[in-house]
Amino acid sequence: MTRALATALIMFPLVALAQVNDKGTFHFALGVSAGGHGTQYLQKVRVAGIPFEVEDQDGAATVLFPIDVQYGIAKPVSLGLFVEPGSYLDSSATRSNSLVIFGFQPRAYIINRDRFTWMGSLQIGSAGLTIEDSELGISQVAKYGGPFFGLSSGVGFHFGEHIGLQLHLRYMSTAFKLNDLEQNGASQDLTNFEATLNTTGFALQASLAAKF
């Protein structure tokens, strides 16, 4: 009895000082992110070799469902991957849009306690956007792709050894290029037509988190 009590007293400080992240800790998070973005849409058409450009400034909203996997390589750092499917809604609010973002995500644990952490994350990856539209009897599908860059600052609250909640404020930036355009099911020649869509904005994210 005395030996068991002594062992418990020795182990208690070690348990109490367990941190949210450590070397070998596996993290998984699933959540929802809602954001607002400023957009720049640039079209370039060549007629008889002469380029004509049209630029449009607008806004858009996104709703994404982030899936994040992290692995602790040291107490203050983890490395991971993310994928975020969801939707993109421009100001017309009449189009069917699907958006997916994926890539690499290193994370720093600025404050790393047993039940609380303050995190800073970097996201580097790619994004794909599909916009379906129908007007004047013409059905159109435009597919865009390009690089994605993101930064976030967030906090995590753990209610037990394994389960917690994360809240993040995010900066997001994408640079889309039109890769494919279909009208009434027929692929269009993009030799003399270019389109780019650049977005920059902020989002709030809430995730249910688990660690093992």
Summary of the structure (lengths in Angstrom):
residues: 212
radius of gyration: 22.9
end to end distance: 31.0
largest distance: 93.4
contacts: 662
relative contact order: 0.21
helix: 7%
strand: 75%
